[in-house]
Amino acid sequence: MCVLAGGALVLTGCSNTEDSGPAVEKVQGVEKVDAIAAQLPDKIKQSGKLIVGVNVPYQPNEYKDPSGKIVGYDVDLMDAVAATLGLKAEYVESAFEKIIPAIQAGTYDVGMSSMTDSKEREKEVDFVTYYSAGIQWAQQKGKPIDPNNACGKRVAVQATTVEHTEEVPAKSAKCVAEGKPPIDMKAFDEQSAATNAVVLGQVDAMSADSPVTAYAIKLSEGKLEKAGAAFESAPYGWPVPKGSPLAAALQKAVQHLMDNGKYLEIAKNWGVEEGAITKSVINGAVS
């Protein structure tokens, strides 16, 4: 499966890692806050680490650098949150759809995968919100696609994302209801493969979260462009076990970083400050 590499989209050849993208400096000076750390569950407090289930690649939020290390905006933010709690974040790669079941089973303490906080998912886990992302389509340069009138078009998505399970199917159903051909949705296990499908002309467009689409366009070196404006903004959240005190500890830790400016510094480092928020909540789903 071909992925993003070398600062541009790979059209031939495949790799298991992705280019690290622009040089990003780690935020320094994040210190433990004892009053917040005291609210951690005893098991996590005693272990000294936070086991984080993550699905990659999803640039710029979570992906692998050439050495195989998981990096990204989400990683830097979670590292800062963990430091505030006096913990070290330990990242474990996972299939996206297995993250919530693994949290419920106690395999992971928390999930971190650009996951939209939805009312449906809140039935299974609690969420701590940390970002606001819309949906943004992309197309090949000079080949316009209307996201609101894509009947009969081929559209790439990453499997099990909101775009795959809700957004594109709803648009396709509307096409059928109007007597038009459905959208031919192509689901890929990794976002990088969905992006490459657009570059290669295997599909007409892709739908992904706004920071991901913006970053993919940037790396495409002019091959891709936005298709319409971003829409349906919703919060990203970290899923944790239902009723766990970990939710309050994470919420207070990220709010602390929002209040002292470290959160915005991290967002700006990755160029994703457009979706930065000023207040984190537990279970903030809008739909």
N, C-alpha and C positions, 0 to 999 in steps of 0.2 A: 504494500500500500504506500503510495507516494505521499510525502509530507512536505511541509514548508522547510526550506533549508537555504543556507547561503544568502539570506536576505531577500530571496525571491522564491516564487513557487517552482517546485521541481516538475518538469514536464516529462522527464525520462529518468529512470533509476529510482530506487526507493531506499528509505532509511528508517531506523527506529527512533531517531532523535530529531530534534528540531533546532534550527538556528536560535541562538540566544537573543537575537534581535538587537535593538539599541542598547548600548551600555547603560546599565541602571545601577546607581549606587544604593547600597543598603542604608536604611535610616538608622542613625546612631542615637544613643542616649535614651533608650527605652528602659526604664527601671521597674523593678517589682513594686507593686502597691499592696502592702500587707493586708489592708482592710478588704480589698477585693479578693485577693488570693485565699483569704480565710473562708470564703463562701464556696470553695471548691468541694466536690465530693471527696471523702477521706481517701478512697482508693486512688484517685488521680493525684491528690495532694502528696500521698506517700510514695507514689511511683516517680514523681518528678517529671513526668512526660505526658503529652497529649497525643493520643493515637488518632491520626487524621486520615480518613479514607478519601481518596482523590482520583478522579478520572482525567487522563491526559490523552492527547494534546488538545488544548483549547486556548490558543494564544489570544491575548497576552496574559490571560488570567492564571493558567496552570499548564505547563508544558515542560519538556525535557531539554536541557542544554546539550551541547555536543558530548559532554562527559556522561550524560545519562542522569544528571541531577535534576530533580523537579524544581522548577523556578516559576516566577511570574508575580503578577500583582497580588493575587490571592495569597500566594506563599509569603510574600513580604509582610502582608497585613497580618496573617495568622501567626507568623514568627513574632511580630510585635505584640500581638495579643497574648501569646504564650509567655513572652518575657514579662509582660505586666503581671501575669499570674504566677511568675516564678517557675515556669515550666519550660521544657524544650519540646517543640512540635516534632513529631515523628510521622513522616508521610508514607502511606501505604497505597500503592496503585490498585485501582479497582475498576471494574466495569461500572458505568454510570448507574445502571438499573439495580446494581447489587449494593449500593452504598446505604440506602435506607434500611433494607433488611439486615445488613451487617451491623448497623447502629442498634437496631432493635434486639439483635442477638448478643450485643455487648462486645463484638469484635473490634469496632471502632468507637472512640469516645465521641467523635464529631465528624461530620462530612464537610468537604470544602471543594465544590466543583461548579461554581457559577450556577447554583441551583436556585430556581425561582421558588419563592415562598408562596405556595398556593393553598387554598382552603382544603383541597383534596389531600395534599401531602400532610397538612396539619392534623389530619385524622390519625396519622401514623407516628409522627414525630413533632417535636417543637422546633421552631426556627428562631434564630437570632439574626435580625436584618443588619446588613452592612453596606448596601449599595443599591442603586436604582438603575435598571437597564430596560431599554425598550427593545423592540424587534426591528431589525434593519435588513432589508434585502440588498443583494448585490447582483450585478449583471456584468457581462463582458462589455468592455469599453465600446460605446457606439452602437450597442444592440439593446435598445430600451425594452424593459419589461415593466408592466404596471402591476404592482402587488395586489391591487384591488380588482384586476381583470386579467388573471393569469390562466384562465380556463384553457385546457388543452396543452399547457406548457409543462416542461419538465423542471421540477424544482428540487434541489438538494437540501437535505437537513441532516443534523446529527440525530441518530436514533435515541429515542426516549426523552428528548428535550421537549419543551413546551411547543416549539415549532412543529415537531413531529407528531405529538399527541393531540394538540389542540388547534393551533393557528392555521396551518396549511389544510388539515382535514376539514375545518369549518369553511374555509374559502372554497374548497373543492365541492363540498356539499351544496353550497350556494350556487355554484356553477351548474350542477346537475338539476337543482330545483328550478333554474331558469332555462332548462333545456339545452344547456351548453355542455361540451365535453368536460370531464373532471380534470383536475390537475394531476399530472403524472408525477407523484412524489417519490423521490429516490432517497432512501434512508441509508446513512453510512455510520459505521461504528465510531469513526473519529471525524471531528470537524475538519481536520486538514484534508481528508479525502473528499469531503463534500466541496470544499473550496477548490481543490484541484479539478474536480469535475466541471466546475464553471469555466475555469481557465482553459481546459481542454475542449470545451464545447460539447461535452457529454450531456450537459443539462443547460437550460436557458437561464437559470438564476439559482441563488441560494437564499435561505432564510436562516438567520442566526441572531443571537443577542447583539445589541448595538456595539459594545466595545470589541467584540470578537470580529464583527464585520469590518469595523473601522480599521482594525489592525491588519486584517487580511488584505484589505484594499491597499494599505500602505506598503505591505510587503510584495504585492503583485507588480510593483513598478509600472503602473499604468495599464495593466491588463484588465483590471476590474474597476468598477465604479459603483456608487450607490444607485439603487433603483428605488426612487421615491424617498420619502422622509421616514424617520423612525416613528414607531407608534406603539401603543399598549405598554407603556412603562409599568414595571412591576419590581418589587424588591427581590434582590438576591438575599439568601439567608443560609446560615450554617445549621444543618439539622442535628439535633441531639435527642437522646431518649425522652419520651413523653414524661413530663413531670420531674425531670432531673434538675437538681440545683445547679448543674453545669450551665444551663441556659442563662440564669441570672448572673453568674460569674463572667461568662463570655460577654453578655450585654453590657455589664458595667465596665469591663476591660476595654471594649472597643469604644464605648462612649467616652471613657477617659482619654483615649487617643484622639477622638474627635475634638474634645474640649481643649487639649493641649497643642493641637496643630500637627501632631505626628501622622494622623490618618490622612489628612489632605496632602501632606508632604509625600507620602507613599503613592497616593493616587496620581499626583503630578509627575512623579518619577516615571510612571508608566504611561502617561498621557491619557488617563481615563478619568480625569477630574470632572468631566461633564456629568457623570452619574454619581458623584460623591453626595452623601447625605450628611445631615448634621445631628440626626437623632436616631439611635438604634432602639428597636423595640423587639419584644418577644411575640411571635406570631402576628406579623403585620400584613398578611395576605390581603390583596385587594379583590381577588376573584378565585 
